[in-house]
């Protein structure tokens, strides 16, 4: 990205006037700018510079929180909800283009087969700890656990009601492709969510940490080798059996199934890093806790109703 464009972004954000001491709009956008890839930075820079007043900048932040971060992190909920519209000038065309793709919703019917493929590919082992599936053949005295199939890009993004304009899914998918354009270069569409390259087998407890972006796989520069990164809020018991050096190497043990895609894992890692460096992980966890306890019907004194509705709009895949 040209340095002149970054300078303009810095000038625009530095000119922002906070509404109150807790207004983190400028810092949110700065942090998000740091973690997303260079082509995503160019798009974000364009959107920031299009915001001619401070209210539009705040609207841009909310469109990222409610139209990307909260739905990606949410684990449940069924109530449809509105998404804060982005102030982006290209939003209407982008959403219309997604509608015109006529993508059929994915279903859970292929999941048993996908699970078999991924278990075979991963040697019936957890990719993080190496523990074997307790329901499959394993060496005598080898550590065993219950394995779950963890989706990198959530299953819910490809699951929607057919023949309806399910805009909440389209907004989230549109945000993903704008801030992570590699999805377009990979030709990775919603119909590809149910594929081996989007799934890794993990210990049941690590599966939850991964789904909540409290455990990520960072690239190391070597093909299919990753460094596992955890955060302050990561549960300590599930990570006790991780390799001491936190390094793991993925390989196909059997079959010809795709390994988890490095680009998809990079997107997951970017979101995880941003959630924690920005403080959004804690804030969104509070939203999800409120939703769990009140069913999204009423916010606590510190939770916005719109955030609760966003938590209910999409869900990450639970075990199957």
C-alpha positions as CSV (number, residue, x, y, z in Angstrom):
1,X,0.0,0.0,0.0
2,X,1.4,3.4,-0.9
3,X,2.9,5.3,2.1
4,X,0.9,8.4,1.0
5,X,-2.3,6.5,1.5
6,X,-1.3,5.4,5.0
7,X,-0.4,9.0,5.8
8,X,-3.9,10.2,4.7
9,X,-5.4,7.5,6.9
10,X,-3.4,8.5,9.9
11,X,-4.4,12.2,9.4
12,X,-8.0,11.3,9.1
13,X,-8.0,9.1,12.3
14,X,-6.0,11.7,14.2
15,X,-8.6,14.3,13.3
16,X,-11.3,12.2,15.0
17,X,-12.9,13.7,18.1
18,X,-14.0,11.1,20.6
19,X,-17.6,11.3,21.9
20,X,-16.4,10.4,25.4
21,X,-13.3,9.0,27.2
22,X,-14.4,5.4,26.4
23,X,-14.8,6.1,22.7
24,X,-12.2,3.7,21.1
25,X,-13.1,4.4,17.4
26,X,-9.7,5.6,16.4
27,X,-7.8,2.9,18.2
28,X,-10.2,0.2,16.9
29,X,-9.5,1.2,13.3
30,X,-5.8,1.6,13.9
31,X,-5.5,-1.9,15.4
32,X,-7.7,-3.5,12.7
33,X,-5.5,-1.8,10.1
34,X,-2.4,-3.4,11.6
35,X,-3.5,-7.0,11.5
36,X,-5.3,-7.4,8.1
37,X,-3.3,-8.2,5.0
38,X,-2.0,-5.5,2.6
39,X,-4.8,-5.7,0.1
40,X,-7.4,-5.6,3.0
41,X,-5.5,-2.5,4.3
42,X,-6.1,-0.8,0.9
43,X,-9.8,-1.4,1.1
44,X,-10.0,-0.3,4.8
45,X,-8.0,2.8,3.9
46,X,-10.5,3.7,1.2
47,X,-13.5,3.2,3.5
48,X,-11.9,5.3,6.2
49,X,-11.2,8.2,3.8
50,X,-14.7,8.0,2.5
51,X,-16.0,8.8,6.0
52,X,-16.4,12.6,5.8
53,X,-17.6,13.0,9.4
54,X,-16.9,11.3,12.7
55,X,-20.3,9.7,12.8
56,X,-19.5,7.8,9.6
57,X,-16.2,6.5,11.2
58,X,-18.2,5.2,14.2
59,X,-20.7,3.6,11.8
60,X,-17.7,1.9,10.0
61,X,-16.5,0.5,13.4
62,X,-20.0,-0.9,14.2
63,X,-20.3,-2.5,10.8
64,X,-17.0,-4.4,11.5
65,X,-18.0,-5.3,15.1
66,X,-21.6,-6.3,14.3
67,X,-21.1,-7.4,10.7
68,X,-18.0,-9.5,11.3
69,X,-16.5,-9.9,14.7
70,X,-19.5,-10.8,16.9
71,X,-21.1,-13.2,14.4
72,X,-17.8,-14.9,13.8
73,X,-17.3,-15.4,17.6
74,X,-20.8,-16.2,18.5
75,X,-21.6,-19.8,19.4
76,X,-25.4,-19.9,19.3
77,X,-28.6,-18.2,18.6
78,X,-31.5,-18.5,16.1
79,X,-33.1,-15.1,16.1
80,X,-32.5,-13.1,12.8
81,X,-31.0,-9.7,13.4
82,X,-30.1,-6.6,11.5
83,X,-26.5,-5.7,10.7
84,X,-25.3,-2.2,11.2
85,X,-24.9,-0.9,7.6
86,X,-21.4,0.1,6.5
87,X,-20.9,3.6,5.2
88,X,-18.9,2.1,2.3
89,X,-19.8,3.4,-1.1
90,X,-19.4,-0.1,-2.7
91,X,-21.6,-2.0,-0.2
92,X,-24.8,-2.1,-2.2
93,X,-23.0,-3.4,-5.3
94,X,-21.1,-5.9,-3.3
95,X,-24.2,-7.3,-1.6
96,X,-26.0,-7.4,-5.0
97,X,-23.2,-9.3,-6.6
98,X,-23.3,-11.9,-3.8
99,X,-27.0,-12.3,-4.2
100,X,-26.6,-12.8,-7.9
101,X,-24.2,-15.8,-7.3
102,X,-27.3,-17.9,-6.5
103,X,-25.4,-19.9,-3.9
104,X,-27.2,-22.9,-2.5
105,X,-27.1,-23.2,1.3
106,X,-24.8,-25.9,2.6
107,X,-26.3,-28.6,4.8
108,X,-25.1,-30.9,7.6
109,X,-25.7,-34.0,5.5
110,X,-22.1,-34.3,4.2
111,X,-20.6,-33.8,7.6
112,X,-20.3,-37.5,8.6
113,X,-18.3,-38.1,5.4
114,X,-16.2,-34.9,5.9
115,X,-15.4,-36.1,9.5
116,X,-14.3,-39.5,8.2
117,X,-12.1,-37.8,5.5
118,X,-10.5,-35.5,8.0
119,X,-9.9,-38.2,10.6
120,X,-8.3,-40.3,8.0
121,X,-6.2,-37.4,6.7
122,X,-5.1,-36.4,10.3
123,X,-4.3,-40.0,11.4
124,X,-7.2,-40.0,13.8
125,X,-5.3,-37.5,15.9
126,X,-5.7,-34.0,17.2
127,X,-3.6,-31.6,15.1
128,X,-2.6,-29.6,18.1
129,X,-1.7,-32.3,20.7
130,X,-1.3,-35.5,18.8
131,X,-3.8,-37.3,21.0
132,X,-5.7,-40.1,19.3
133,X,-9.4,-40.4,18.8
134,X,-10.6,-42.7,21.6
135,X,-13.2,-44.3,19.2
136,X,-10.7,-45.3,16.6
137,X,-7.7,-47.6,16.4
138,X,-4.7,-46.3,18.3
139,X,-1.4,-47.6,19.7
140,X,-1.5,-49.2,23.1
141,X,-1.1,-46.7,25.9
142,X,-1.3,-43.8,23.6
143,X,-3.1,-40.7,24.9
144,X,-6.7,-40.5,23.6
145,X,-9.4,-37.9,23.6
146,X,-12.7,-37.0,22.0
147,X,-12.1,-35.2,18.7
148,X,-14.3,-32.6,17.0
149,X,-14.1,-31.2,13.5
150,X,-13.4,-27.5,13.8
151,X,-14.4,-25.2,11.0
152,X,-12.0,-22.4,10.2
153,X,-14.6,-20.3,8.4
154,X,-17.8,-20.9,10.4
155,X,-20.4,-23.4,9.0
156,X,-23.1,-20.8,9.7
157,X,-21.8,-18.5,7.0
158,X,-22.9,-21.0,4.4
159,X,-26.1,-22.1,6.1
160,X,-29.1,-19.9,5.4
161,X,-32.6,-20.1,4.2
162,X,-32.8,-20.8,0.5
163,X,-34.8,-18.4,-1.7
164,X,-34.7,-15.6,0.8
165,X,-32.5,-12.5,0.9
166,X,-30.6,-13.5,4.0
167,X,-28.6,-10.2,4.2
168,X,-27.0,-10.8,7.5
169,X,-25.0,-13.7,6.1
170,X,-24.2,-11.6,3.0
171,X,-23.0,-8.7,5.1
172,X,-20.6,-10.9,7.1
173,X,-19.3,-12.7,4.0
174,X,-18.9,-9.3,2.2
175,X,-16.9,-8.0,5.1
176,X,-14.7,-11.1,5.1
177,X,-13.9,-10.8,1.4
178,X,-13.3,-7.1,1.6
179,X,-10.9,-7.2,4.5
180,X,-9.4,-10.6,3.4
181,X,-9.5,-10.5,-0.4
182,X,-7.4,-13.7,-0.6
183,X,-10.8,-15.5,-0.4
184,X,-11.6,-14.1,-3.8
185,X,-8.2,-15.1,-5.2
186,X,-8.7,-18.6,-3.9
187,X,-12.2,-18.7,-5.4
188,X,-13.3,-19.8,-1.9
189,X,-17.1,-19.2,-1.8
190,X,-19.7,-20.1,0.8
191,X,-20.4,-23.4,-0.9
192,X,-16.8,-24.4,-0.1
193,X,-17.2,-24.1,3.6
194,X,-18.1,-27.8,3.8
195,X,-14.7,-28.9,2.5
196,X,-11.6,-30.6,4.1
197,X,-9.4,-27.6,3.6
198,X,-11.7,-25.6,6.0
199,X,-11.6,-28.3,8.7
200,X,-9.1,-29.5,11.3
201,X,-9.6,-32.2,13.9
202,X,-9.1,-31.0,17.4
203,X,-9.5,-32.2,21.0
204,X,-13.0,-31.3,22.1
205,X,-11.8,-28.7,24.6
206,X,-9.3,-27.1,22.2
207,X,-12.1,-27.1,19.6
208,X,-13.9,-24.6,21.8
209,X,-10.8,-22.4,22.3
210,X,-10.2,-22.4,18.6
211,X,-13.8,-21.5,17.8
212,X,-13.7,-18.6,20.3
213,X,-10.4,-17.3,18.7
214,X,-8.5,-18.0,22.0
215,X,-6.2,-20.4,20.2
216,X,-4.8,-19.7,16.7
217,X,-2.3,-21.3,14.3
218,X,0.4,-18.8,13.2
219,X,2.4,-19.4,10.0
220,X,6.1,-20.0,10.5
221,X,7.4,-19.7,6.9
222,X,7.6,-23.5,6.5
223,X,4.8,-25.2,4.5
224,X,2.1,-26.5,6.9
225,X,4.1,-25.8,10.0
226,X,2.5,-23.6,12.6
227,X,3.1,-22.1,16.0
228,X,0.2,-22.4,18.3
229,X,-0.6,-19.1,20.0
230,X,-2.8,-18.7,23.0
231,X,-4.0,-15.7,25.0
232,X,-4.5,-14.5,28.5
233,X,-8.2,-15.6,28.4
234,X,-7.4,-19.1,27.0
235,X,-8.5,-21.9,29.3
236,X,-5.4,-23.4,30.9
237,X,-6.5,-27.1,31.2
238,X,-7.1,-27.7,27.5
239,X,-3.6,-26.4,26.5
240,X,-1.6,-28.5,29.0
241,X,-0.9,-31.1,26.4
242,X,0.3,-28.8,23.6
243,X,3.9,-29.3,22.4
244,X,6.4,-27.5,24.7
245,X,7.7,-25.4,21.7
246,X,4.1,-24.9,20.5
247,X,5.2,-26.0,17.0
248,X,3.0,-28.4,14.9
249,X,3.5,-29.8,11.4
250,X,0.4,-30.9,9.4
251,X,0.7,-33.8,7.0
252,X,-1.7,-36.2,5.2
253,X,-1.5,-39.5,7.0
254,X,-3.8,-41.3,4.6
255,X,-6.0,-40.5,1.6
256,X,-5.8,-37.6,-0.7
257,X,-7.7,-35.0,1.2
258,X,-6.6,-31.3,1.4
259,X,-4.9,-30.2,4.5
260,X,-6.3,-27.2,6.4
261,X,-5.6,-24.3,4.1
262,X,-2.8,-21.9,5.3
263,X,-4.7,-18.8,3.9
264,X,-7.9,-19.7,5.9
265,X,-5.8,-20.3,9.0
266,X,-4.2,-16.9,8.5
267,X,-7.6,-15.2,8.4
268,X,-8.5,-16.9,11.6
269,X,-5.2,-15.9,13.2
270,X,-5.7,-12.3,12.1
271,X,-9.1,-12.1,13.7
272,X,-7.9,-13.7,16.9
273,X,-5.0,-11.3,17.2
274,X,-7.2,-8.3,16.6
275,X,-9.8,-9.4,19.1
276,X,-7.2,-9.5,21.8
277,X,-5.0,-6.6,21.0
278,X,-8.1,-4.3,20.7
279,X,-9.9,-5.5,23.8
280,X,-12.8,-6.7,21.7
281,X,-12.4,-10.3,22.8
282,X,-13.4,-9.4,26.4
283,X,-16.2,-7.0,25.3
284,X,-17.7,-9.6,22.9
285,X,-17.5,-12.3,25.5
286,X,-19.6,-10.1,27.7
287,X,-22.1,-9.8,25.0
288,X,-22.2,-13.5,24.4
289,X,-22.6,-14.2,28.2
290,X,-25.5,-11.7,28.3
291,X,-27.1,-13.5,25.3
292,X,-26.6,-16.9,26.9
293,X,-28.2,-15.9,30.2
294,X,-31.1,-13.7,28.9
295,X,-31.7,-15.3,25.5
296,X,-31.0,-12.0,23.8
297,X,-34.3,-10.5,25.1
298,X,-32.8,-7.8,27.2
299,X,-29.4,-6.3,27.5
300,X,-27.6,-5.7,30.8
301,X,-26.8,-2.2,31.7
302,X,-23.5,-2.4,29.9
303,X,-24.6,-4.2,26.8
304,X,-26.1,-2.7,23.7
305,X,-29.3,-4.5,22.4
306,X,-27.9,-4.4,18.9
307,X,-24.8,-6.3,20.1
308,X,-27.1,-9.0,21.6
309,X,-29.0,-9.2,18.3
310,X,-25.7,-9.6,16.4
311,X,-24.8,-12.5,18.8
312,X,-28.0,-14.2,17.8
313,X,-27.6,-13.9,14.1
314,X,-25.0,-16.6,13.3
315,X,-23.5,-19.5,15.1
316,X,-20.3,-21.5,14.9
317,X,-20.7,-25.2,14.2
318,X,-21.1,-27.3,17.3
319,X,-20.1,-31.0,17.4
320,X,-21.8,-33.4,15.1
